[in-house]
Amino acid sequence: MSRMRSLLMIVAVCCLTAPLGWTADPPPAKQLPSAGKQTEMKFKTSDGAEVSYLLYLPSDFDAQRSGLPLVLFLHGRGESNGPLSLVTMWGPPQMAARGDKLPYILVSPQCPKEDQWRSPTQQTRLGELLEAMVETYKADRQRLYLTGLSMGGSGSWRMAADHPERFAAVIPICGRGNVEDAVKMKNVPIWTWVGDQDGVYADNVAMHAALKAAGSQQARLTALEHVGHNSWSAAYGTPDLTNWMLAQKRSN
């Protein structure tokens, strides 16, 4: 009996001293969000903030060997002012919410209404969230994609300029970038979308021209005729956009 008690005590001590929380290994299956649907999640950043985000795992997701592409989607200003469910209004989160079967992991965070995606604070938090998602769900680091609309388009330009080595392709829609950053992104496939009646039209044309002048061979621009700020409906509704995106892969 005394030997049995000793064994039980050893087991108990091991359980108490086991590390808590997720590591780079995938979480146990029972803790995984349901595959094939979008789930509301929260992420704690190094500065103590809590980022709310939507996570979509494809129906064929395998926690042991994912290797799936991952898309980071950044919403526009209007989707900051309310519950997380507002993020499903447009783009890939809207597709997931209506039941489309997406062939990639989708991460769609919500920006605080008092801040914006291109701010240094949000850029740092986005970087931490992206890294955590890649590690936790074993995404393919050669196929990480970034896209956003309006405020999210601006945030996409900023993130692509600061971390061009991270992304296989970037799709900024009606945002604002800095032409001086073009040289940093010349090796990243970028497809820019904007309406020709949008107030940011000239900015987007200038960004595309700057990319080409910097030597980019993979920059594309779609300027939609007679369209104002909402160029994202047409962009995300174009099947060729997803096909083009998923065909891009980093070589190193």
C-alpha positions in Angstrom: 0.0 0.0 0.0 2.8 2.4 0.9 4.4 1.7 -2.5 1.1 2.5 -4.2 0.7 5.7 -2.3 4.2 6.7 -3.4 3.4 6.1 -7.1 0.2 8.1 -6.8 2.1 11.0 -5.2 4.6 11.0 -8.1 1.8 11.1 -10.6 0.1 14.0 -8.7 3.3 16.0 -8.6 3.9 15.5 -12.4 0.4 16.8 -13.1 0.8 19.8 -11.0 4.2 20.8 -12.5 3.1 20.2 -16.1 3.4 23.4 -18.2 0.1 25.2 -18.8 -1.1 26.9 -22.0 -0.4 26.2 -25.6 3.1 25.9 -27.1 4.1 25.5 -30.7 2.5 22.1 -30.6 -1.2 22.1 -31.6 -3.8 22.3 -28.8 -5.6 19.0 -27.9 -8.4 18.2 -30.4 -11.1 19.0 -27.8 -9.7 22.6 -27.5 -9.6 23.2 -31.2 -12.2 25.6 -32.7 -14.7 23.7 -34.9 -13.3 23.1 -38.4 -15.3 24.5 -41.3 -16.8 27.4 -39.3 -15.8 30.7 -38.0 -15.1 31.1 -34.3 -14.8 34.1 -32.0 -11.4 34.1 -30.2 -9.2 36.3 -28.1 -5.4 36.7 -28.1 -3.3 38.2 -25.3 -0.4 40.4 -26.6 3.0 41.1 -24.9 1.8 44.6 -23.9 -1.2 43.1 -22.0 -3.8 43.9 -24.6 -6.5 41.5 -25.6 -7.1 41.2 -29.4 -10.5 39.9 -30.4 -10.4 37.9 -33.7 -12.4 35.5 -35.9 -10.7 32.2 -36.7 -11.7 29.9 -39.6 -10.2 26.5 -40.0 -10.9 24.6 -43.2 -13.0 21.5 -42.9 -10.0 19.3 -43.8 -7.8 20.9 -41.1 -5.5 18.4 -39.4 -3.9 19.7 -36.1 -1.0 17.3 -36.4 0.1 18.3 -39.9 -1.6 21.4 -41.2 0.7 22.9 -43.8 -2.2 25.0 -45.0 -2.0 28.6 -46.3 -3.1 31.4 -44.0 -4.8 34.7 -44.8 -4.7 37.7 -42.4 -7.6 40.0 -43.1 -7.8 43.6 -41.9 -11.3 45.2 -41.9 -12.2 48.8 -42.5 -13.0 51.6 -40.0 -16.8 50.9 -39.9 -16.2 47.4 -38.5 -14.4 48.7 -35.4 -17.5 50.3 -33.9 -19.4 47.4 -32.5 -19.3 43.6 -31.7 -16.7 41.3 -33.3 -19.5 39.9 -35.5 -19.3 43.2 -37.6 -16.0 41.9 -39.1 -18.1 39.4 -41.1 -19.7 42.2 -43.1 -17.1 42.1 -46.0 -14.5 40.0 -47.6 -13.2 36.5 -46.6 -15.0 36.6 -43.1 -18.2 37.3 -44.9 -17.6 34.3 -47.2 -16.8 32.1 -44.1 -20.0 33.3 -42.3 -22.2 32.4 -45.2 -20.8 28.9 -45.4 -18.3 29.1 -48.2 -15.6 26.4 -47.9 -12.4 28.3 -47.8 -9.1 26.4 -48.6 -7.1 28.4 -46.1 -6.8 29.3 -42.4 -8.4 32.7 -42.0 -7.5 35.1 -39.2 -9.6 38.3 -38.9 -8.8 40.6 -35.9 -10.8 43.6 -34.9 -9.1 47.0 -34.5 -10.0 49.1 -31.4 -12.2 52.0 -32.4 -9.8 54.5 -30.9 -6.9 53.3 -33.0 -6.1 52.3 -36.6 -4.4 49.3 -38.2 -1.3 51.2 -39.5 -0.4 52.6 -36.0 2.8 51.1 -34.5 0.8 49.6 -31.6 -1.6 47.7 -33.8 1.2 46.7 -36.2 3.1 45.1 -33.3 0.0 43.3 -32.0 -0.8 42.1 -35.5 2.7 40.7 -35.9 2.4 38.8 -32.6 -1.1 37.4 -33.5 0.1 36.3 -36.9 3.1 34.5 -35.4 1.0 32.8 -32.8 -1.5 31.6 -35.4 1.3 30.2 -37.7 2.8 28.3 -34.8 -0.4 27.0 -33.2 -2.0 25.8 -36.4 1.2 24.9 -38.2 0.4 27.0 -41.2 2.7 27.0 -44.3 5.2 29.9 -43.8 5.7 30.0 -47.5 2.0 30.8 -48.1 1.1 33.6 -45.7 -1.2 36.2 -47.3 -2.3 39.7 -46.2 -5.3 41.6 -47.4 -7.4 44.5 -46.1 -9.9 47.1 -47.2 -9.9 50.9 -46.6 -8.3 51.3 -43.1 -7.3 47.7 -43.5 -5.8 48.4 -46.9 -3.6 51.1 -45.3 -2.7 48.6 -42.6 -1.8 46.1 -45.2 0.5 48.5 -47.0 2.2 49.3 -43.7 2.7 45.7 -42.6 3.9 44.7 -46.1 6.5 47.5 -46.1 7.8 46.7 -42.6 7.8 42.9 -43.1 8.0 42.0 -46.8 9.8 38.8 -46.0 6.7 37.4 -44.3 4.1 37.4 -47.1 3.7 35.4 -50.3 1.2 38.0 -51.6 -0.5 41.2 -50.4 -3.9 42.5 -51.6 -4.5 46.1 -50.4 -7.9 47.5 -51.3 -8.6 51.2 -51.4 -6.0 52.0 -48.7 -3.2 54.5 -48.5 0.5 53.5 -48.7 3.8 55.5 -48.7 5.5 55.6 -52.1 8.8 55.8 -50.4 8.2 52.2 -49.1 7.8 50.8 -52.6 11.4 49.6 -52.9 11.0 47.5 -49.8 8.1 45.6 -51.4 9.4 45.3 -54.9 9.8 41.5 -54.6 6.3 40.9 -53.1 3.4 40.1 -55.4 0.9 42.9 -54.8 -2.5 43.3 -56.4 -4.0 46.7 -55.7 -7.7 47.5 -56.1 -9.4 50.8 -56.1 -12.4 52.6 -57.6 -11.7 55.4 -60.1 -14.2 57.6 -58.2 -12.6 57.0 -54.8 -10.8 59.8 -53.0 -7.8 57.5 -52.6 -7.6 56.6 -56.3 -4.6 58.8 -57.0 -2.8 57.4 -54.0 -3.3 53.8 -55.2 -2.2 54.6 -58.8 0.9 56.3 -57.3 1.7 53.3 -55.2 1.4 51.0 -58.2 3.6 53.3 -60.3 6.2 53.4 -57.5 6.3 49.6 -57.2 6.9 49.3 -61.0 9.6 52.1 -60.9 11.3 50.2 -58.0 11.6 47.2 -60.3 8.6 45.1 -59.3 7.6 42.4 -61.8 4.6 41.2 -59.8 2.6 44.3 -59.1 -1.0 44.5 -60.5 -3.5 47.3 -60.4 -7.3 47.0 -60.9 -9.0 50.4 -61.2 -12.8 49.9 -61.3 -14.6 52.3 -63.5 -17.5 54.4 -62.0 -16.9 52.9 -58.5 -16.4 54.9 -55.3 -14.9 53.7 -52.1 -16.5 50.3 -52.1 -14.2 48.5 -54.4 -13.9 45.5 -52.0 -17.2 43.9 -53.0 -16.0 43.5 -56.6 -12.5 42.6 -55.5 -13.4 39.8 -53.1 -16.2 38.7 -55.4 -13.7 38.0 -58.2 -12.7 34.2 -58.2 -9.5 35.0 -60.0 -8.3 37.0 -57.0 -8.3 34.0 -54.7 -6.8 31.8 -57.5 -4.0 34.3 -58.0 -3.3 34.7 -54.3 -3.1 31.0 -53.6 -0.8 30.5 -56.6 1.8 32.8 -55.0 4.5 31.1 -52.8 7.6 32.5 -51.2 10.8 30.8 -52.4 12.7 31.2 -49.1 
